Amino acid sequence: MKRIIVIILIVTGIQKSVAQSDKVLVTNTLMDYIEGTSNGEPDRIKRAFHKDLHLYSIANDSLRSLSGQKYIGYFKKGQKHDRIGKIVSIDIVNDAAMAKVEIDFPSKKRLYTDFMMLLKVNGKWKIIHKSYTFIKY
């Protein structure tokens, strides 16, 4: 009976450790996006995004789609932007994750909310989808 309890504790500890390390890795991916877009670091943004990522929003009551590659092109190396980002939540199940990120633009008085879908591709967490909206304040 003691062996069974020890095995259960070991397996539970391993699962918890994997989950914690995945949360750290997802957080790192999201920070590459947040800091890369704020600090003009297109390579960090590329590292965060899957090559097939698309961004989606609503404009004039219509769906707007933008490729991740085109979005990355908006950011020039070393060109800082008035963006303050924070991770609001992360939910991970196996090799899929969902995150909510807020990006504040004080100079524009806009608060963007990004809903990110991430997948673990070849052992690396990548943002595969971004839907976003904003409110004016």
N, CA, C and O atoms as a GROMACS GRO file, in nm:
protein
  548
    1MET      N    1   0.081  -0.119   0.000
    1MET     CA    2   0.000   0.000   0.000
    1MET      C    3   0.086   0.127   0.000
    1MET      O    4   0.054   0.225  -0.068
    2LYS      N    5   0.196   0.125   0.076
    2LYS     CA    6   0.286   0.241   0.080
    2LYS      C    7   0.344   0.269  -0.059
    2LYS      O    8   0.358   0.384  -0.098
    3ARG      N    9   0.376   0.162  -0.133
    3ARG     CA   10   0.431   0.181  -0.268
    3ARG      C   11   0.332   0.251  -0.360
    3ARG      O   12   0.370   0.339  -0.437
    4ILE      N   13   0.207   0.213  -0.350
    4ILE     CA   14   0.105   0.274  -0.434
    4ILE      C   15   0.094   0.423  -0.402
    4ILE      O   16   0.087   0.506  -0.492
    5ILE      N   17   0.093   0.456  -0.274
    5ILE     CA   18   0.084   0.597  -0.233
    5ILE      C   19   0.206   0.674  -0.283
    5ILE      O   20   0.191   0.786  -0.332
    6VAL      N   21   0.324   0.617  -0.271
    6VAL     CA   22   0.447   0.682  -0.319
    6VAL      C   23   0.440   0.703  -0.470
    6VAL      O   24   0.476   0.810  -0.519
    7ILE      N   25   0.396   0.603  -0.544
    7ILE     CA   26   0.385   0.614  -0.690
    7ILE      C   27   0.285   0.724  -0.727
    7ILE      O   28   0.312   0.804  -0.816
    8ILE      N   29   0.172   0.728  -0.659
    8ILE     CA   30   0.072   0.831  -0.686
    8ILE      C   31   0.131   0.970  -0.658
    8ILE      O   32   0.110   1.063  -0.736
    9LEU      N   33   0.203   0.984  -0.548
    9LEU     CA   34   0.264   1.113  -0.516
    9LEU      C   35   0.368   1.153  -0.619
    9LEU      O   36   0.377   1.270  -0.656
   10ILE      N   37   0.447   1.058  -0.665
   10ILE     CA   38   0.549   1.087  -0.767
   10ILE      C   39   0.484   1.130  -0.898
   10ILE      O   40   0.524   1.231  -0.956
   11VAL      N   41   0.384   1.056  -0.944
   11VAL     CA   42   0.315   1.088  -1.069
   11VAL      C   43   0.247   1.224  -1.058
   11VAL      O   44   0.255   1.305  -1.151
   12THR      N   45   0.182   1.250  -0.947
   12THR     CA   46   0.116   1.379  -0.926
   12THR      C   47   0.219   1.492  -0.926
   12THR      O   48   0.195   1.598  -0.985
   13GLY      N   49   0.331   1.471  -0.862
   13GLY     CA   50   0.438   1.572  -0.860
   13GLY      C   51   0.494   1.598  -0.998
   13GLY      O   52   0.520   1.713  -1.033
   14ILE      N   53   0.512   1.493  -1.077
   14ILE     CA   54   0.563   1.510  -1.214
   14ILE      C   55   0.463   1.588  -1.298
   14ILE      O   56   0.501   1.680  -1.370
   15GLN      N   57   0.334   1.552  -1.288
   15GLN     CA   58   0.232   1.624  -1.365
   15GLN      C   59   0.227   1.771  -1.326
   15GLN      O   60   0.215   1.858  -1.413
   16LYS      N   61   0.236   1.799  -1.197
   16LYS     CA   62   0.233   1.938  -1.150
   16LYS      C   63   0.355   2.013  -1.201
   16LYS      O   64   0.345   2.129  -1.241
   17SER      N   65   0.470   1.948  -1.200
   17SER     CA   66   0.594   2.011  -1.248
   17SER      C   67   0.585   2.043  -1.397
   17SER      O   68   0.626   2.151  -1.440
   18VAL      N   69   0.531   1.950  -1.476
   18VAL     CA   70   0.516   1.973  -1.620
   18VAL      C   71   0.419   2.089  -1.644
   18VAL      O   72   0.445   2.176  -1.727
   19ALA      N   73   0.308   2.090  -1.570
   19ALA     CA   74   0.210   2.197  -1.585
   19ALA      C   75   0.271   2.333  -1.550
   19ALA      O   76   0.246   2.432  -1.618
   20GLN      N   77   0.351   2.338  -1.442
   20GLN     CA   78   0.415   2.463  -1.403
   20GLN      C   79   0.515   2.508  -1.508
   20GLN      O   80   0.523   2.626  -1.539
   21SER      N   81   0.593   2.414  -1.563
   21SER     CA   82   0.691   2.454  -1.664
   21SER      C   83   0.621   2.499  -1.791
   21SER      O   84   0.669   2.591  -1.857
   22ASP      N   85   0.509   2.436  -1.828
   22ASP     CA   86   0.433   2.482  -1.944
   22ASP      C   87   0.379   2.623  -1.920
   22ASP      O   88   0.378   2.704  -2.012
   23LYS      N   89   0.334   2.652  -1.799
   23LYS     CA   90   0.284   2.786  -1.770
   23LYS      C   91   0.396   2.888  -1.784
   23LYS      O   92   0.374   2.998  -1.836
   24VAL      N   93   0.515   2.854  -1.740
   24VAL     CA   94   0.631   2.943  -1.755
   24VAL      C   95   0.661   2.964  -1.903
   24VAL      O   96   0.687   3.076  -1.946
   25LEU      N   97   0.657   2.857  -1.981
   25LEU     CA   98   0.687   2.866  -2.125
   25LEU      C   99   0.580   2.947  -2.200
   25LEU      O  100   0.613   3.026  -2.289
   26VAL      N  101   0.453   2.927  -2.165
   26VAL     CA  102   0.346   3.007  -2.226
   26VAL      C  103   0.364   3.154  -2.188
   26VAL      O  104   0.350   3.242  -2.272
   27THR      N  105   0.395   3.179  -2.061
   27THR     CA  106   0.420   3.316  -2.016
   27THR      C  107   0.534   3.379  -2.094
   27THR      O  108   0.525   3.494  -2.135
   28ASN      N  109   0.642   3.304  -2.115
   28ASN     CA  110   0.756   3.356  -2.192
   28ASN      C  111   0.714   3.391  -2.334
   28ASN      O  112   0.756   3.494  -2.388
   29THR      N  113   0.632   3.306  -2.396
   29THR     CA  114   0.584   3.334  -2.532
   29THR      C  115   0.501   3.462  -2.534
   29THR      O  116   0.519   3.547  -2.621
   30LEU      N  117   0.410   3.475  -2.438
   30LEU     CA  118   0.327   3.596  -2.432
   30LEU      C  119   0.411   3.720  -2.405
   30LEU      O  120   0.382   3.827  -2.459
   31MET      N  121   0.515   3.708  -2.322
   31MET     CA  122   0.602   3.822  -2.295
   31MET      C  123   0.685   3.859  -2.419
   31MET      O  124   0.715   3.976  -2.440
   32ASP      N  125   0.721   3.759  -2.501
   32ASP     CA  126   0.787   3.791  -2.628
   32ASP      C  127   0.695   3.878  -2.713
   32ASP      O  128   0.741   3.974  -2.775
   33TYR      N  129   0.567   3.845  -2.716
   33TYR     CA  130   0.470   3.926  -2.790
   33TYR      C  131   0.457   4.065  -2.727
   33TYR      O  132   0.469   4.166  -2.796
   34ILE      N  133   0.432   4.071  -2.596
   34ILE     CA  134   0.409   4.198  -2.527
   34ILE      C  135   0.532   4.290  -2.537
   34ILE      O  136   0.520   4.405  -2.579
   35GLU      N  137   0.647   4.238  -2.499
   35GLU     CA  138   0.768   4.321  -2.498
   35GLU      C  139   0.820   4.347  -2.639
   35GLU      O  140   0.874   4.454  -2.667
   36GLY      N  141   0.804   4.250  -2.728
   36GLY     CA  142   0.848   4.268  -2.866
   36GLY      C  143   0.772   4.380  -2.935
   36GLY      O  144   0.831   4.460  -3.008
   37THR      N  145   0.639   4.387  -2.912
   37THR     CA  146   0.560   4.493  -2.975
   37THR      C  147   0.583   4.628  -2.906
   37THR      O  148   0.574   4.732  -2.972
   38SER      N  149   0.610   4.627  -2.777
   38SER     CA  150   0.633   4.754  -2.706
   38SER      C  151   0.770   4.814  -2.736
   38SER      O  152   0.784   4.936  -2.744
   39ASN      N  153   0.870   4.728  -2.750
   39ASN     CA  154   1.009   4.775  -2.761
   39ASN      C  155   1.067   4.770  -2.902
   39ASN      O  156   1.187   4.793  -2.919
   40GLY      N  157   0.985   4.742  -3.001
   40GLY     CA  158   1.036   4.736  -3.138
   40GLY      C  159   1.134   4.621  -3.157
   40GLY      O  160   1.246   4.641  -3.202
   41GLU      N  161   1.089   4.502  -3.124
   41GLU     CA  162   1.172   4.382  -3.138
   41GLU      C  163   1.099   4.278  -3.224
   41GLU      O  164   1.042   4.183  -3.171
   42PRO      N  165   1.101   4.298  -3.356
   42PRO     CA  166   1.027   4.207  -3.444
   42PRO      C  167   1.070   4.061  -3.431
   42PRO      O  168   0.987   3.972  -3.451
   43ASP      N  169   1.195   4.034  -3.399
   43ASP     CA  170   1.240   3.896  -3.384
   43ASP      C  171   1.170   3.827  -3.266
   43ASP      O  172   1.140   3.708  -3.272
   44ARG      N  173   1.144   3.902  -3.160
   44ARG     CA  174   1.072   3.844  -3.046
   44ARG      C  175   0.927   3.816  -3.084
   44ARG      O  176   0.870   3.715  -3.042
   45ILE      N  177   0.868   3.906  -3.162
   45ILE     CA  178   0.729   3.884  -3.205
   45ILE      C  179   0.724   3.759  -3.293
   45ILE      O  180   0.634   3.676  -3.277
   46LYS      N  181   0.818   3.746  -3.385
   46LYS     CA  182   0.824   3.626  -3.472
   46LYS      C  183   0.839   3.500  -3.389
   46LYS      O  184   0.779   3.397  -3.420
   47ARG      N  185   0.919   3.507  -3.284
   47ARG     CA  186   0.941   3.391  -3.197
   47ARG      C  187   0.810   3.350  -3.128
   47ARG      O  188   0.787   3.232  -3.103
   48ALA      N  189   0.726   3.448  -3.096
   48ALA     CA  190   0.600   3.419  -3.027
   48ALA      C  191   0.493   3.365  -3.120
   48ALA      O  192   0.411   3.282  -3.080
   49PHE      N  193   0.492   3.410  -3.244
   49PHE     CA  194   0.386   3.377  -3.338
   49PHE      C  195   0.418   3.254  -3.421
   49PHE      O  196   0.533   3.234  -3.462
   50HIS      N  197   0.318   3.172  -3.445
   50HIS     CA  198   0.329   3.066  -3.546
   50HIS      C  199   0.323   3.135  -3.682
   50HIS      O  200   0.256   3.237  -3.698
   51LYS      N  201   0.392   3.079  -3.779
   51LYS     CA  202   0.399   3.143  -3.912
   51LYS      C  203   0.262   3.157  -3.979
   51LYS      O  204   0.245   3.242  -4.067
   52ASP      N  205   0.164   3.076  -3.940
   52ASP     CA  206   0.031   3.081  -4.000
   52ASP      C  207  -0.071   3.162  -3.919
   52ASP      O  208  -0.190   3.159  -3.948
   53LEU      N  209  -0.023   3.233  -3.816
   53LEU     CA  210  -0.112   3.310  -3.730
   53LEU      C  211  -0.188   3.416  -3.810
   53LEU      O  212  -0.134   3.477  -3.902
   54HIS      N  213  -0.313   3.435  -3.771
   54HIS     CA  214  -0.393   3.546  -3.821
   54HIS      C  215  -0.452   3.620  -3.701
   54HIS      O  216  -0.476   3.561  -3.596
   55LEU      N  217  -0.475   3.748  -3.719
   55LEU     CA  218  -0.536   3.832  -3.617
   55LEU      C  219  -0.675   3.868  -3.666
   55LEU      O  220  -0.695   3.895  -3.785
   56TYR      N  221  -0.771   3.870  -3.574
   56TYR     CA  222  -0.910   3.897  -3.611
   56TYR      C  223  -0.969   4.003  -3.520
   56TYR      O  224  -0.944   4.005  -3.399
   57SER      N  225  -1.048   4.091  -3.580
   57SER     CA  226  -1.120   4.192  -3.505
   57SER      C  227  -1.245   4.230  -3.584
   57SER      O  228  -1.268   4.179  -3.694
   58ILE      N  229  -1.324   4.318  -3.526
   58ILE     CA  230  -1.444   4.368  -3.593
   58ILE      C  231  -1.422   4.516  -3.623
   58ILE      O  232  -1.382   4.592  -3.535
   59ALA      N  233  -1.449   4.556  -3.747
   59ALA     CA  234  -1.442   4.696  -3.787
   59ALA      C  235  -1.566   4.726  -3.870
   59ALA      O  236  -1.594   4.657  -3.969
   60ASN      N  237  -1.640   4.826  -3.832
   60ASN     CA  238  -1.763   4.863  -3.903
   60ASN      C  239  -1.856   4.743  -3.918
   60ASN      O  240  -1.914   4.721  -4.025
   61ASP      N  241  -1.870   4.668  -3.812
   61ASP     CA  242  -1.960   4.552  -3.807
   61ASP      C  243  -1.919   4.438  -3.900
   61ASP      O  244  -2.000   4.349  -3.928
   62SER      N  245  -1.795   4.440  -3.946
   62SER     CA  246  -1.746   4.334  -4.035
   62SER      C  247  -1.620   4.271  -3.977
   62SER      O  248  -1.542   4.336  -3.907
   63LEU      N  249  -1.601   4.144  -4.008
   63LEU     CA  250  -1.481   4.073  -3.964
   63LEU      C  251  -1.360   4.126  -4.040
   63LEU      O  252  -1.361   4.138  -4.162
   64ARG      N  253  -1.257   4.156  -3.964
   64ARG     CA  254  -1.130   4.203  -4.023
   64ARG      C  255  -1.024   4.099  -3.990
   64ARG      O  256  -1.012   4.055  -3.876
   65SER      N  257  -0.947   4.060  -4.091
   65SER     CA  258  -0.842   3.960  -4.074
   65SER      C  259  -0.709   4.017  -4.123
   65SER      O  260  -0.704   4.088  -4.223
   66LEU      N  261  -0.604   3.985  -4.050
   66LEU     CA  262  -0.470   4.033  -4.084
   66LEU      C  263  -0.372   3.920  -4.059
   66LEU      O  264  -0.380   3.853  -3.956
   67SER      N  265  -0.282   3.898  -4.151
   67SER     CA  266  -0.183   3.791  -4.130
   67SER      C  267  -0.083   3.834  -4.024
   67SER      O  268  -0.053   3.953  -4.008
   68GLY      N  269  -0.033   3.737  -3.952
   68GLY     CA  270   0.068   3.765  -3.851
   68GLY      C  271   0.193   3.826  -3.913
   68GLY      O  272   0.256   3.913  -3.853
   69GLN      N  273   0.229   3.780  -4.032
   69GLN     CA  274   0.348   3.833  -4.100
   69GLN      C  275   0.333   3.982  -4.130
   69GLN      O  276   0.427   4.059  -4.112
   70LYS      N  277   0.214   4.022  -4.176
   70LYS     CA  278   0.191   4.163  -4.205
   70LYS      C  279   0.195   4.244  -4.075
   70LYS      O  280   0.251   4.354  -4.071
   71TYR      N  281   0.134   4.190  -3.969
   71TYR     CA  282   0.133   4.257  -3.839
   71TYR      C  283   0.276   4.278  -3.788
   71TYR      O  284   0.309   4.387  -3.742
   72ILE      N  285   0.359   4.176  -3.797
   72ILE     CA  286   0.498   4.189  -3.753
   72ILE      C  287   0.569   4.300  -3.830
   72ILE      O  288   0.653   4.370  -3.774
   73GLY      N  289   0.535   4.316  -3.958
   73GLY     CA  290   0.595   4.420  -4.041
   73GLY      C  291   0.568   4.561  -3.992
   73GLY      O  292   0.639   4.654  -4.030
   74TYR      N  293   0.467   4.580  -3.908
   74TYR     CA  294   0.438   4.712  -3.853
   74TYR      C  295   0.540   4.756  -3.749
   74TYR      O  296   0.547   4.874  -3.714
   75PHE      N  297   0.620   4.662  -3.699
   75PHE     CA  298   0.714   4.690  -3.591
   75PHE      C  299   0.856   4.693  -3.643
   75PHE      O  300   0.906   4.594  -3.696
   76LYS      N  301   0.921   4.806  -3.628
   76LYS     CA  302   1.058   4.826  -3.675
   76LYS      C  303   1.154   4.812  -3.557
   76LYS      O  304   1.126   4.856  -3.446
   77LYS      N  305   1.267   4.752  -3.584
   77LYS     CA  306   1.367   4.726  -3.480
   77LYS      C  307   1.406   4.857  -3.410
   77LYS      O  308   1.445   4.955  -3.474
   78GLY      N  309   1.395   4.855  -3.276
   78GLY     CA  310   1.436   4.969  -3.194
   78GLY      C  311   1.331   5.078  -3.182
   78GLY      O  312   1.350   5.172  -3.104
   79GLN      N  313   1.220   5.069  -3.256
   79GLN     CA  314   1.117   5.172  -3.251
   79GLN      C  315   1.016   5.136  -3.140
   79GLN      O  316   0.935   5.045  -3.155
   80LYS      N  317   1.024   5.210  -3.030
   80LYS     CA  318   0.938   5.183  -2.915
   80LYS      C  319   0.797   5.235  -2.941
   80LYS      O  320   0.776   5.332  -3.014
   81HIS      N  321   0.700   5.168  -2.877
   81HIS     CA  322   0.560   5.206  -2.890
   81HIS      C  323   0.502   5.229  -2.752
   81HIS      O  324   0.544   5.167  -2.654
   82ASP      N  325   0.404   5.317  -2.746
   82ASP     CA  326   0.337   5.351  -2.622
   82ASP      C  327   0.236   5.240  -2.588
   82ASP      O  328   0.116   5.258  -2.603
   83ARG      N  329   0.288   5.127  -2.542
   83ARG     CA  330   0.205   5.010  -2.510
   83ARG      C  331   0.248   4.956  -2.374
   83ARG      O  332   0.367   4.938  -2.347
   84ILE      N  333   0.150   4.931  -2.290
   84ILE     CA  334   0.177   4.869  -2.160
   84ILE      C  335   0.093   4.741  -2.156
   84ILE      O  336  -0.030   4.747  -2.151
   85GLY      N  337   0.160   4.627  -2.157
   85GLY     CA  338   0.088   4.501  -2.164
   85GLY      C  339   0.096   4.422  -2.035
   85GLY      O  340   0.192   4.434  -1.958
   86LYS      N  341  -0.007   4.342  -2.013
   86LYS     CA  342  -0.005   4.251  -1.898
   86LYS      C  343  -0.086   4.126  -1.932
   86LYS      O  344  -0.184   4.132  -2.006
   87ILE      N  345  -0.044   4.016  -1.875
   87ILE     CA  346  -0.115   3.889  -1.891
   87ILE      C  347  -0.223   3.885  -1.784
   87ILE      O  348  -0.194   3.899  -1.665
   88VAL      N  349  -0.346   3.865  -1.825
   88VAL     CA  350  -0.459   3.860  -1.733
   88VAL      C  351  -0.485   3.716  -1.689
   88VAL      O  352  -0.509   3.690  -1.571
   89SER      N  353  -0.479   3.622  -1.784
   89SER     CA  354  -0.505   3.482  -1.750
   89SER      C  355  -0.442   3.388  -1.851
   89SER      O  356  -0.419   3.423  -1.967
   90ILE      N  357  -0.415   3.267  -1.804
   90ILE     CA  358  -0.363   3.158  -1.887
   90ILE      C  359  -0.434   3.030  -1.846
   90ILE      O  360  -0.445   3.000  -1.727
   91ASP      N  361  -0.482   2.956  -1.944
   91ASP     CA  362  -0.546   2.827  -1.918
   91ASP      C  363  -0.480   2.725  -2.012
   91ASP      O  364  -0.480   2.744  -2.134
   92ILE      N  365  -0.425   2.619  -1.955
   92ILE     CA  366  -0.352   2.518  -2.033
   92ILE      C  367  -0.413   2.381  -2.011
   92ILE      O  368  -0.442   2.342  -1.898
   93VAL      N  369  -0.433   2.309  -2.122
   93VAL     CA  370  -0.472   2.169  -2.117
   93VAL      C  371  -0.384   2.095  -2.218
   93VAL      O  372  -0.395   2.116  -2.339
   94ASN      N  373  -0.298   2.010  -2.167
   94ASN     CA  374  -0.208   1.929  -2.250
   94ASN      C  375  -0.123   2.019  -2.340
   94ASN      O  376  -0.037   2.091  -2.291
   95ASP      N  377  -0.147   2.017  -2.472
   95ASP     CA  378  -0.065   2.094  -2.566
   95ASP      C  379  -0.140   2.214  -2.625
   95ASP      O  380  -0.101   2.267  -2.730
   96ALA      N  381  -0.247   2.256  -2.558
   96ALA     CA  382  -0.325   2.372  -2.603
   96ALA      C  383  -0.341   2.469  -2.487
   96ALA      O  384  -0.352   2.429  -2.371
   97ALA      N  385  -0.343   2.597  -2.520
   97ALA     CA  386  -0.358   2.700  -2.418
   97ALA      C  387  -0.439   2.816  -2.471
   97ALA      O  388  -0.447   2.839  -2.591
   98MET      N  389  -0.500   2.889  -2.378
   98MET     CA  390  -0.574   3.009  -2.409
   98MET      C  391  -0.527   3.116  -2.311
   98MET      O  392  -0.510   3.089  -2.192
   99ALA      N  393  -0.507   3.236  -2.361
   99ALA     CA  394  -0.462   3.344  -2.274
   99ALA      C  395  -0.538   3.472  -2.305
   99ALA      O  396  -0.583   3.495  -2.417
  100LYS      N  397  -0.551   3.552  -2.202
  100LYS     CA  398  -0.610   3.685  -2.216
  100LYS      C  399  -0.502   3.785  -2.179
  100LYS      O  400  -0.440   3.776  -2.073
  101VAL      N  401  -0.480   3.881  -2.268
  101VAL     CA  402  -0.376   3.983  -2.249
  101VAL      C  403  -0.441   4.120  -2.266
  101VAL      O  404  -0.524   4.139  -2.355
  102GLU      N  405  -0.402   4.214  -2.182
  102GLU     CA  406  -0.448   4.352  -2.199
  102GLU      C  407  -0.330   4.439  -2.240
  102GLU      O  408  -0.220   4.429  -2.185
  103ILE      N  409  -0.357   4.525  -2.338
  103ILE     CA  410  -0.256   4.620  -2.386
  103ILE      C  411  -0.315   4.760  -2.373
  103ILE      O  412  -0.414   4.794  -2.438
  104ASP      N  413  -0.253   4.840  -2.290
  104ASP     CA  414  -0.298   4.977  -2.267
  104ASP      C  415  -0.217   5.072  -2.355
  104ASP      O  416  -0.094   5.066  -2.357
  105PHE      N  417  -0.286   5.160  -2.427
  105PHE     CA  418  -0.223   5.265  -2.506
  105PHE      C  419  -0.262   5.399  -2.441
  105PHE      O  420  -0.361   5.460  -2.482
  106PRO      N  421  -0.186   5.445  -2.341
  106PRO     CA  422  -0.224   5.569  -2.272
  106PRO      C  423  -0.239   5.690  -2.364
  106PRO      O  424  -0.330   5.770  -2.345
  107SER      N  425  -0.151   5.705  -2.463
  107SER     CA  426  -0.158   5.822  -2.550
  107SER      C  427  -0.283   5.821  -2.638
  107SER      O  428  -0.332   5.926  -2.678
  108LYS      N  429  -0.335   5.702  -2.670
  108LYS     CA  430  -0.456   5.690  -2.751
  108LYS      C  431  -0.581   5.672  -2.665
  108LYS      O  432  -0.694   5.674  -2.714
  109LYS      N  433  -0.558   5.655  -2.533
  109LYS     CA  434  -0.667   5.629  -2.439
  109LYS      C  435  -0.752   5.510  -2.486
  109LYS      O  436  -0.874   5.516  -2.493
  110ARG      N  437  -0.679   5.402  -2.517
  110ARG     CA  438  -0.744   5.278  -2.558
  110ARG      C  439  -0.688   5.162  -2.477
  110ARG      O  440  -0.567   5.154  -2.452
  111LEU      N  441  -0.776   5.072  -2.438
  111LEU     CA  442  -0.736   4.949  -2.372
  111LEU      C  443  -0.780   4.833  -2.460
  111LEU      O  444  -0.899   4.807  -2.477
  112TYR      N  445  -0.680   4.765  -2.516
  112TYR     CA  446  -0.706   4.649  -2.602
  112TYR      C  447  -0.711   4.523  -2.516
  112TYR      O  448  -0.637   4.509  -2.419
  113THR      N  449  -0.799   4.433  -2.553
  113THR     CA  450  -0.803   4.300  -2.494
  113THR      C  451  -0.776   4.200  -2.605
  113THR      O  452  -0.848   4.195  -2.705
  114ASP      N  453  -0.671   4.121  -2.586
  114ASP     CA  454  -0.631   4.018  -2.683
  114ASP      C  455  -0.667   3.881  -2.626
  114ASP      O  456  -0.635   3.850  -2.511
  115PHE      N  457  -0.734   3.801  -2.707
  115PHE     CA  458  -0.760   3.662  -2.672
  115PHE      C  459  -0.670   3.578  -2.760
  115PHE      O  460  -0.686   3.575  -2.882
  116MET      N  461  -0.576   3.508  -2.699
  116MET     CA  462  -0.475   3.432  -2.772
  116MET      C  463  -0.502   3.282  -2.758
  116MET      O  464  -0.534   3.232  -2.650
  117MET      N  465  -0.488   3.212  -2.868
  117MET     CA  466  -0.488   3.066  -2.868
  117MET      C  467  -0.344   3.024  -2.895
  117MET      O  468  -0.281   3.075  -2.988
  118LEU      N  469  -0.293   2.931  -2.816
  118LEU     CA  470  -0.156   2.882  -2.832
  118LEU      C  471  -0.157   2.730  -2.842
  118LEU      O  472  -0.241   2.663  -2.783
  119LEU      N  473  -0.063   2.678  -2.919
  119LEU     CA  474  -0.040   2.535  -2.927
  119LEU      C  475   0.108   2.508  -2.907
  119LEU      O  476   0.193   2.590  -2.940
  120LYS      N  477   0.138   2.391  -2.852
  120LYS     CA  478   0.277   2.349  -2.833
  120LYS      C  479   0.319   2.275  -2.960
  120LYS      O  480   0.281   2.160  -2.982
  121VAL      N  481   0.397   2.343  -3.042
  121VAL     CA  482   0.439   2.292  -3.173
  121VAL      C  483   0.587   2.255  -3.165
  121VAL      O  484   0.671   2.342  -3.139
  122ASN      N  485   0.620   2.129  -3.187
  122ASN     CA  486   0.758   2.082  -3.178
  122ASN      C  487   0.824   2.124  -3.047
  122ASN      O  488   0.940   2.164  -3.045
  123GLY      N  489   0.747   2.115  -2.938
  123GLY     CA  490   0.801   2.146  -2.806
  123GLY      C  491   0.805   2.293  -2.770
  123GLY      O  492   0.852   2.328  -2.662
  124LYS      N  493   0.757   2.381  -2.860
  124LYS     CA  494   0.758   2.526  -2.833
  124LYS      C  495   0.617   2.580  -2.840
  124LYS      O  496   0.540   2.547  -2.930
  125TRP      N  497   0.583   2.664  -2.743
  125TRP     CA  498   0.451   2.727  -2.742
  125TRP      C  499   0.449   2.842  -2.843
  125TRP      O  500   0.536   2.929  -2.842
  126LYS      N  501   0.348   2.840  -2.930
  126LYS     CA  502   0.333   2.943  -3.034
  126LYS      C  503   0.191   2.998  -3.030
  126LYS      O  504   0.095   2.923  -3.011
  127ILE      N  505   0.178   3.128  -3.049
  127ILE     CA  506   0.047   3.190  -3.063
  127ILE      C  507  -0.001   3.158  -3.204
  127ILE      O  508   0.064   3.195  -3.302
  128ILE      N  509  -0.115   3.091  -3.214
  128ILE     CA  510  -0.166   3.050  -3.345
  128ILE      C  511  -0.285   3.133  -3.388
  128ILE      O  512  -0.325   3.130  -3.504
  129HIS      N  513  -0.344   3.209  -3.294
  129HIS     CA  514  -0.464   3.286  -3.323
  129HIS      C  515  -0.472   3.402  -3.224
  129HIS      O  516  -0.444   3.387  -3.105
  130LYS      N  517  -0.510   3.518  -3.276
  130LYS     CA  518  -0.532   3.634  -3.188
  130LYS      C  519  -0.660   3.702  -3.233
  130LYS      O  520  -0.673   3.743  -3.348
  131SER      N  521  -0.755   3.714  -3.141
  131SER     CA  522  -0.875   3.796  -3.161
  131SER      C  523  -0.866   3.910  -3.063
  131SER      O  524  -0.824   3.891  -2.948
  132TYR      N  525  -0.905   4.029  -3.106
  132TYR     CA  526  -0.890   4.142  -3.016
  132TYR      C  527  -1.002   4.244  -3.034
  132TYR      O  528  -1.071   4.248  -3.136
  133THR      N  529  -1.016   4.327  -2.932
  133THR     CA  530  -1.109   4.438  -2.933
  133THR      C  531  -1.050   4.547  -2.844
  133THR      O  532  -0.948   4.525  -2.778
  134PHE      N  533  -1.113   4.664  -2.842
  134PHE     CA  534  -1.064   4.769  -2.753
  134PHE      C  535  -1.180   4.853  -2.703
  134PHE      O  536  -1.288   4.856  -2.762
  135ILE      N  537  -1.152   4.922  -2.593
  135ILE     CA  538  -1.246   5.022  -2.541
  135ILE      C  539  -1.169   5.153  -2.528
  135ILE      O  540  -1.049   5.154  -2.502
  136LYS      N  541  -1.239   5.262  -2.547
  136LYS     CA  542  -1.181   5.394  -2.527
  136LYS      C  543  -1.210   5.438  -2.384
  136LYS      O  544  -1.316   5.407  -2.329
  137TYR      N  545  -1.115   5.509  -2.326
  137TYR     CA  546  -1.137   5.559  -2.190
  137TYR      C  547  -1.097   5.704  -2.180
  137TYR      O  548  -1.108   5.763  -2.073
   0.00000   0.00000   0.00000
